[in-house]
Amino acid sequence: MTKYYSWQVLQDIRRGMNYNAEHELCNRHKLLGHGVNRATKKYIVDTDTILFVRQMFDE
């Protein structure tokens, strides 16, 4: 019983994470130079840090 429950929870988590990735929603991982709009749960560009990130990758 416990083994099946653990497997089912794992499958539910993976399904949810794949859905979020396909629909460009936040997966609880903050991207460098981006923030999260709490209403839509989508990533938005963080204007305070995006210049630093661009400079970092250019160098």
Buried (B, 14 or more C-beta within 10 A) or exposed (E): EEEEEEEEEEEEEEEEBEEBEEEEBBBEEEEEBBBBEEEEEEBEEBEEBEEEBEEEEEE
